[in-house]
Amino acid sequence: MDRQRRQLNRGIFSLFLIAGLPLASTACSQFEAKPFKTGSVVSPPLGCTELLARDSRGDC
């Protein structure tokens, strides 16, 4: 009885898995790829003084 139940559960799970594959492959096709918007390249501050000169909220 348990063996038949396990086989039935595997069959049902496999059926749902196979039925869901087309949905998984088309889910990402709805989104359009867009490039990242980046700002200018800024070198890191050399010390706490320079950090605070750039931004008064700096944590030193």
N, C-alpha and C positions, 0 to 999 in steps of 0.2 A: 504494500500500500504506500509506504513512504517513498519507495523508488519511483512509482508511477507519479506521485505528487511532485517529486523533484524534477522528473522529466517534463511534466506539464509546466511547472514554473520556468524551467529553462526555455521551453518552447515559446511561452508567452513573452518572456523577457527578450528573446531573440527576435521575435516578431516586432515588438516595439522598437528595438534597437535598429533593425533594418528599415522600418517605416520612418524612423526619425533621421536617417542619414541624409536624405535630400534636403531636409530643413537645415541641418547643420552646415551643409556646403553652400547654401544660398544666403545664410544669415549675414555674412560679412560683405556680400556683394552689394548691399544696400548703401554702404558707406563710401563716400568719395574720398580718395586720398588727397590730402592738402599738405603743402610744405609748412614746416615750422617757421614762425616769425621770430627771428632772433634780433637782438640788439647789437650794439657795437661791442667789440672785445675789450674788456677792461682787465688790466693786470691787478693782482691782489695787492692790498695795502702792505707797505713795508713795516709798519708798526702801528701801535695804538694811536699815535698822534695823527698819522695819515688817515687811519680809519675814521676817527672822529671828525677830521676835516672834510671827508667825503660825505659822511652821514652822521648827524648828531645822535642818532639812535644806536650807534655802534656799541657793541658789548665788549668792554675791555676789563 
